[in-house]
Amino acid sequence: MKIQVYGPGCGSCKQLHEHTLKAIKELGKDIEVEYITDISKIVELGVMSSPVLVIDDRVAAAGNVPSVENIKKMIEGKKEDKDDSSPKGGCSCGGKC
């Protein structure tokens, strides 16, 4: 399995990376997470908001920070629960990056 977190390095991007690492640990999986801050790579994805979680070359989440539980479901291939705790639309750092 290949997991990548894309983002310019803002707080939300770092939080998504941390949530992803925690989800993997809680699942007992040995999966490396690549954290990509290169803006040109983010643009190549064609996603207009960050942070972005990519699992096996498919965008799993963009523009928000899913909960650890939802990331675990994404990794396991289950449907994500609605989680309104994260900001939506644009960069979830609120324009601070």
Sequence and secondary structure as in RCSB ss.txt:
>XXXX:A:sequence
MKIQVYGPGCGSCKQLHEHTLKAIKELGKDIEVEYITDISKIVELGVMSSPVLVIDDRVAAAGNVPSVENIKKMI
EGKKEDKDDSSPKGGCSCGGKC
>XXXX:A:secstr
  EEEE SS HHHHHHHHHHHHHHHHHT    EEEE  HHHHHHHT SSS EEEETTEEEEESS   HHHHHHHH
HT      TTS  SS TT S  
